[in-house]
Amino acid sequence: MRLKIAHQLALLLLAAVLLTMLIVGGLGLWNLRSGFSDYLRQRDSEQLMRLVKLLEARAAQDPDLNWLRRNERKAMRDLIDGFYDRSTSLPPLRRPPPEGRPPLLGDAGHPPPPPPPPPPPLGAGPQGSSALRDRVGVFDADGIQIGGRPLPAGEPVIRRAIVVQGHAVGYATLLAEPVPDDMDQGFLRRQYQGLAWAALGTALLSVLAAWWVARLWSAPLRRLQLASRAIAQGQRGPHIPPSGALEIAELTDDVNTMTDELARLEASRRRWIAQISHELRTPLAVLRGELESIEDGVRQATPKVLASLREEVMQLTRLVNDLHTLSVADIDGLPCHFTEGDAHGHLMNVAQRFMPKAQQQGLQLHLVPCEAAASSSSSAPCALPTLTVCWDFGRIEQLLSNLLTNSLRYTQAPGQVWVDWHCDGQQFTLTVEDSPPGVRDDELTQLFEPLYRTDTARRRDRHHEHGSGLGLSIVRTIVMAHQGRVWACHSEHGGLKITACWPLRPTPAAQHLHK
């Protein structure tokens, strides 16, 4: 069972809140319990110190603690009563000090008065006195208990020495006060209730916050879901305005871009199918008409007629081969076989094969590297140094042939075509430009699309010379197979300039991919 984002977020926040409250509440209650016990121990320590002060005041007149030995019950009762009420404290003894022992005098030469008792603590009164008397024990210097009730073994006690003139004459102990059950349970019960209400309120607020945040997230995600569903059904929905979190807004932009690209690809596919059918229909119609005229006896199967039929068949063959090349390149990459060879020699051979064709069409073909070499050397008309590269030379020759065929087909006579190439040590750059006519600015980015042709301003009416509209697309495919790039711009001579750039040695990954 899959939950919605709102439900998942609510459960996540609720679990986080409950876990936090459990940890914080548990630590708080443990701290309160231990703090309450520490408070009781601190109070016991203060009470024992006050008792020790009273004992030290009496021991200053009777260091042997005989007053406690003679009547332990009455002395302890008077001691506890004096602890709580000054008026009931034991009166100081007026006996002279033992022989040989100087009297203990205060600042004015009189015996020091007993310290004033503190205000009554919790549990004051008869029951408090009894509880305190049951927990107090007084011992002499030899560790013999001379006052108080016997203390149970193994119970925690607090011990303080009774000091007179720097000497310990005994010590007092106080049994740790047990935590009152009613007080402890009531206190902790209130804390548990407060924690439960706090956890309930926090959980409710977290669920409301999760619902609000999930609503903000789910709304743009729902729009994205509807848009992607429409795309899956072959429909193109409207652009979705970016909203929500940053990641969701970026995802929305990506979906909008994908929608536009799919629409463009779909339009290109439909246009391609229409253009392919048109390109195939034209030579087929010519072939059908010629064959029907021969069958009807209107025309004779003369060598001229057969040559025309052969030209139409060759045109169909070129078109099918180009379509096959592009389709294979789109599926598995253009098949390439990289070998070592001389770049200058291969390109020069291809360019020189187009010299007669350019002269027949009234055009001048300039080989810029050859002309530059001829001007700098009088011994050889075209002497170029060897440039060793690793290319698929069959594809590179096809690239240059397509560029030259495109320029010779569209350049008006008398006109000129320039072929130039150079190397910077890592990249090889090939340029083919021509004289008028040129192309519009909006056509520069579409020249490499399959089956795209410019307007009639750059067309030549030669019935025996019409292209398939795939030559520049194959040029781009070959350049990409060699890890390069190609672009078109306006020529300074008034025509079109196409530049292709690719490395001298494509990486092994590219060579493996296109083999």
Salt bridges, closest charged atoms under 4 A:
ASP38 OD1 - ARG41 NH2 1.89
ASP44 OD1 - ARG135 NH1 3.50
ASP62 OD2 - ARG95 NH2 3.77
ASP78 OD2 - LYS74 NZ 2.86
ASP134 OD1 - ARG149 NH1 2.85
ASP140 OD2 - ARG69 NH2 3.32
GLU177 OE1 - ARG43 NH2 2.43
ASP184 OD2 - ARG33 NH1 3.40
ASP260 OD1 - ARG236 NH2 2.90
ASP260 OD1 - HIS239 NE2 2.80
GLU261 OE2 - ARG264 NH2 2.56
GLU266 OE2 - ARG269 NH2 2.41
GLU266 OE2 - ARG270 NE 2.88
GLU279 OE2 - ARG453 NH1 2.39
GLU290 OE1 - ARG299 NH1 2.63
GLU292 OE2 - ARG288 NE 2.96
GLU311 OE2 - ARG318 NH2 3.62
GLU340 OE2 - ARG505 NH1 2.51
GLU371 OE2 - HIS366 ND1 3.14
ASP434 OD2 - ARG458 NH2 2.86
ASP441 OD1 - HIS490 NE2 2.42
ASP442 OD1 - ARG440 NE 3.13
GLU443 OE2 - ARG440 NH2 3.32
ASP455 OD2 - ARG440 NH1 2.84
GLU465 OE1 - HIS464 NE2 3.94
GLU492 OE2 - HIS493 NE2 3.83
